[in-house]
Amino acid sequence: MAVTLALAGDTMLGRGVAERLAGRSRVADFFAGEVRDMLAEADLFLLNLECCVSARGAPWRAPGKPFHFRAPPQAADLLAELGVDCVTLANNHALDYGPDALLDTLSHLARAGIGCVGAGEDLARARRPVRVDARGTRLDVVAFSDHPSDFAATPERPGIAHADLSEGVPPWVVETVAARREHGEAVLVTPHWGPNMVTEPLAYVRRAADTLAGTGATLVAGHSAHTFHGVAGRVLFDLGDFIDDYAVHPLVRNDLGLLWLVTLTPAGPVELRALPLKLDYARTGPAVGDDWLRVRDRFTAACAALGTSVRVRGRELVAAWDTAAPRPSGVRRETPAGPRGEGGFSR
């Protein structure tokens, strides 16, 4: 049976968003009605939670890490009200305030009835897939991040599911995906990969995507760049941003995004719909006017470069999704990026 899966990218509820959350508790204060209406069409909703949820901890001390994101405990209730079913914590902000804050995050999400994947009390639990169910379809979610290595869980320490992609996808990821597919489950792999502020996937990300798709992943949905990328085969290379308080790069325009709805079966994705978004300070709504046109043109060009066509349906963008279509093997120009983290463009 087909299910409709909503996907959103980096969701940062700390700093300026947290300040507003302290005085406002309604989801309507943060997400416009059009965004909430589209989410209401989904059977399942997953996103990348780009912060910890806690009132405890101290900033993680590491060279070159300027940004630390922590949301108050009521952030979990905001996500629940928005309809979030599961979040991935495999990213470079899950331990921004240390192990205690990560453990608090797990607890607050559980209290709110939200599943999580990609981080845990130890290595085994950080790597463990999570299962979400809707309309008789079971979806296993596998998550990992290729940075930072010092956040990696160990057998004795909480942390994230870290996967160094410099020499390809690690065996544990391949084996986890293959094992889930052997049970006939649909498998979503959601990696946090690549540097910030690049406008297309880098060569090693493309190679990793090929491996994951070849291993049997039903769908791959990545994030990290803070800007959306194109679609090829079973791969959404980057979901972009969903809500934050970040400064806007004048060229990359990380304040423009997409909310993604995928019609998914155990055999693979059937249709992709995407609503263009405009991210203001701590509030997300639909893109309109020139912003809508810019999202349309950029997404259409990014998909065309990967062999995927896009058409307009009302205010949405719809991908003609051929999961058997090969991806071009050549690597196009890649936008230079600063150090991993949020570069120089976050507030």
Secondary structure, 3 states (H helix, E strand, C coil): CCEEEEEEEEECCCHHHHHHHHHCCCHHHCECHHHHHHHCCCCEEEEEECCEECCCCCCCCCCCCCCCCEECCHHHHHHHHHCCCEEECCCCCCCCCHHHHHHHHHHHHHHCCCEEECEECCHHHHHCCEEEEECCEEEEEEEEECCCHHHECECCECEECECCCCCCCCHHHHHHHHHHHHCCCEEEEEEECCCCCCCCCCHHHHHHHHHHHHHCCCEEECECCCCECCEECCEECCECEEECCCCCCCCCCCCEEEEEEEEEECCEEEEEEEEEEEEECCEEEECCHHHHHHHHHHHHHHHHHCCCEEEEECCEEEEECCCCCCCCCCCCCCCCCCCCCCCCCCC
